[in-house]
Amino acid sequence: MLESLLSYGIWVGIVLIIVGFIGLIKGADWLVDGASAIAKRFGISDLVIGLTVVAFGTSMPEFVVNMISVANGSTDLAITNILGSNIINTFVILGLTAAIYPIATQKRSRDFDVPMSILAGGMVFAFIMLRPLVLGKPEGIDYIGGIVLLIIFIYFLYNTFRHAKDHPDEAGVEEVNVKPISPMKSIILIIVGLLGLVIGGELIVKSAVNIATRLGVSEAIIGLTIVALGTSLPELATSVIAAYKHNSDIAVGNVFGSNIFNVFFILGTSAIINPLPAYAGIELDASMAALGGVITWLVIKGNRERKVTRWGGVILLVVYAGYLTYRLLMV
């Protein structure tokens, strides 16, 4: 059925991708609502729900797209979905948010989350470059790299929970508003949410591959642009609205927390399931994923208020525009 629809052309593929994004976003929302309500009934605190159910739920679009990409052998799409999302999170979402209104930062974010995000991009670059030198194998990330990434993710979770317990006022998560939902409705929301995620992910992956084939471009370019932007749309909308309301204090923690989750958990899991070979331009993309954190850190440390200033936001947007232009010209 899906293959027959895709045979009609690129525009049908674009429509299917949009439908897929709607399924991903709504599916993630329903899953979080249902799971949060059940967790609340078991007496789990709002803080823990925010650090687990909500945090995992907001990254479910990237996770599902990656799992389906890996299962279908579209490994370029799996890597670029993550690197592209991290690049867009930092340069576009954080840059646009700061350009609208300067973002105050918490000590935890600038001293832990930002450096960890820099490490995430740096490790992808290191795995790509060191694998041929150390193992004598082609560039890429295999199950060994995936295991290393997951170990670091476990450390990140441990550190985050410990900090949240010791400093609940600096937990760095949005206030959780768990809706009072009956157990039956909660289960239905979880099931429907999972279905929405899977169906939406399937539509996106197969449509993206089809569009790349028809346009004669690599899956990597589609992953860095259309897919990465689509999976980051909820964060973009939330951050811009928060900035407009002058309420974007936790934007830095949210952006870099998502970046850490994307690389160490999602990319790590993907590499364990199926080795991820390198593609043309991956060194630049991994470097950009790390550079976003470096620029943000320098901007924060460059002013007494420890904010991501408006000019810092403009710098991030300009650098991204230059990168995207150069990346597209490489095609």
HELIX and SHEET records of a PDB file:
HELIX    1   1 LEU A    2  LEU A    6  1                                   5    
HELIX    2   2 ILE A   10  ARG A   41  1                                  32    
HELIX    3   3 ASP A   46  ILE A   49  1                                   4    
HELIX    4   4 GLY A   50  VAL A   54  3                                   5    
HELIX    5   5 ALA A   55  THR A   58  1                                   4    
HELIX    6   6 MET A   60  ALA A   71  1                                  12    
HELIX    7   7 THR A   75  ILE A   87  1                                  13    
HELIX    8   8 ILE A   88  LEU A   94  3                                   7    
HELIX    9   9 GLY A   95  ILE A  100  1                                   6    
HELIX   10  10 LYS A  107  ARG A  108  1                                   2    
HELIX   11  11 SER A  109  ASP A  113  3                                   5    
HELIX   12  12 VAL A  114  LEU A  135  1                                  22    
HELIX   13  13 TYR A  143  ASP A  166  1                                  24    
HELIX   14  14 PRO A  168  GLU A  170  5                                   3    
HELIX   15  15 PRO A  183  LEU A  215  1                                  33    
HELIX   16  16 GLU A  219  ILE A  222  1                                   4    
HELIX   17  17 GLY A  223  VAL A  227  3                                   5    
HELIX   18  18 ALA A  228  TYR A  244  1                                  17    
HELIX   19  19 ALA A  251  ILE A  260  1                                  10    
HELIX   20  20 PHE A  261  LEU A  267  3                                   7    
HELIX   21  21 GLY A  268  ILE A  273  1                                   6    
HELIX   22  22 ILE A  282  LYS A  301  1                                  20    
HELIX   23  23 ARG A  310  LEU A  329  1                                  20    
SHEET    1   A 2 ILE A 103  ALA A 104  0                                        
SHEET    2   A 2 LYS A 307  VAL A 308 -1                                        
SHEET    1   B 2 GLY A 140  ILE A 141  0                                        
SHEET    2   B 2 LEU A 276  PRO A 277 -1                                        
END                                                                             
